[in-house]
Amino acid sequence: MRTRPKSARIATPAALATAVALLACGGVALAEPATGEAARAQTAFTLDAHGSPTGAELDPGMQGFSVESADFAHGYLTKELLAGRLKTLGPHGVLRLGGYSMDLVWPAFGPHADAPAPAQAIGGTVDQADLDGLKKLLDATGWKVTLGVPLKSLIDQAKLKNPAKDPAPQVTMDQVIEEVRAAHDTLGDDLLSVEVGNEYDNVTTLTPAEMWNTVKGYRAAIDDALPHARLRMTGPSANTALTNSVIDGFADAALADGADAPKRTLAEMASHLYAGSHCGTSNATMPQLLSPDTYIKARTKLQGIRAVGDKLRNTVPMTLNESNSASCSGQPGVSDAYGSSLWALDHLLETAQNGVSRLLFHTNTAAICGDFKPRDSVDYPISYRYYGAFCAADQSQLDSHQLSAAPLYYGLWAFRQLPEGRFVDLGLPDEALGKLRAYGIRGKDGNLHVVLINIQDPAAAAATDDTVTLKLPHGFHGGRQTTLASSAAGGLSSPDASAITLGGASVTPAGTADRAPQSTRLPSDAPITVAPGTAQIITVRP
């Protein structure tokens, strides 16, 4: 649990008449409330950026998407559909091909290229044409990929928890090897790793040690067939439970094979984390998504993941290769609402600050907004997801590769504005989490970057402006800010993504920004407000 620095305090609303003041040693103030608005109550905070950078690094390329293997099998991973959307998020992201449909697709490569797909392959058939399309997408964007391969059909069938649920086509290890061979031949170094199964602990009774041995077996078979590829694996891709007992046991089993065994076998150790659930009778809410409790539970989970990485002597990157606001395709009215923009930005920063090196948001690819297919539909593997990052307004838009950016996408885009650097602890106490999230980054560019997120709902009568005094290191002065905001009247629950802007810019259906996000100068003698339901990305120069 993070300690609370004595320098951090929360003032009463009446304690400050200005908005956000960024105070350097000489008393520099940066900020100004918007004119023409009725005055809100204010909640004042004092944060301190004097500390040395921590060991946690920020890499803007840590973000990316997890997509269903079924989307890949349907030919949706193409330059025409996705290149613009990926490039807007930068040149170093990662696509994970996996999800629950990892066990529902039919690999058709090598001697199996003409083998008919069985009825159980409701996710579709993956073939060379899909890889060729993916190659063009990766070449156009600079992104890389991890490839998921089936698990359920290749283990002792007595180990399946429910063989009748989503029965898997009987894919063989030979088919897996031929798919990996074709992927490596086509993608080269853009293929980062091979992932074995999806949330094995949900669908099998394998112990962590048995799963480690299974992953080793896959790696040995692939290595025997492709000795010069030197491909490593992703595992165990454990489910979204708040505990880390699965990856802890998996790490112990790996270390039992020798201190170097994990890094010889694994390219990453992956977990899944969803902030809430829409599975069964469960429902998520916007207050829950942005609550201090959700934030602290995620922090505890992330710190536990980092502890497993420490056990491995930090030789294997620790990742969240599937995450989003609510499991089971998201919660309507929450996952597809404006508040998910702020949550996504916050989630990325919290994940990086706690030492986890990659975060992939699960998303649909080629889907019409709101066209959700029920869980028992054969179209469910490629269905619209409420937590998706983009979707088409209608079929004609989809046919012309026009996808509208969803609220989630804007949170990722805001994160992409930050530079590579190291976190600086600003000393925000847990008592403040119901109103403010704050992160400091000392960039490799030498500048100090501060992200302030007022997670209060602007539609709520009790919402207050966050007014922050930030104590700056000696010599830092002046600055600029870029604002993530929505003009919609519905506040955090607004589904109108067209009302969202980042620095006055928005994302077009082609996936590109209509303009570069603009920053505004922060005069040294004027205060600023962080209004409810907005995020400020502030840069202060030495």
Secondary structure, 3 states (H helix, E strand, C coil): CCCCCCCCEEECHHHCCCCEEEECCCCCEEECCCCCCCCCCEEEEEEECCCCCCCCEECHHHEEEEEEHHHHHCCCCCHHHHHHHHHHCCCCCEEEEECHHHHCEEECCHHHCCCCCCCCCCCEEECHHHHHHHHHHHHHHCCEEEEEECCHHHCCHHHECCCCCCCCCCCCHHHHHHHHHHHHHHHHHHEEEEEECCCHHHHECCCHHHHHHHHHHHHHHHHHHCCCCCCCEEEEEECCCCCCHHHHHHHHHHHCCCCCHHHHHEEEEEEEEEEEECCCCCCCCHHHHCCHHHHHHHHHHHHHHHHHHHHCCCCCCEEEEEEEEEECCCCCCCCCCCHHHHHHHHHHHHHHHCCCCEEEEECCCCCECCCCCCCCCCCHHHCCCCCCCEEECCHHHHHCCCCEECHHHHHHHHHCCCCCEEEECCCCCHHHCCCEEEEEEEECCCCEEEEEEECCCCCCCCCCEEEEEEECCCCCEEEEEEEEEECCCCHHHCCCHHHEEECCECECCCCCECCCCCCEECCCEEEECECCCEEEEEEEEC
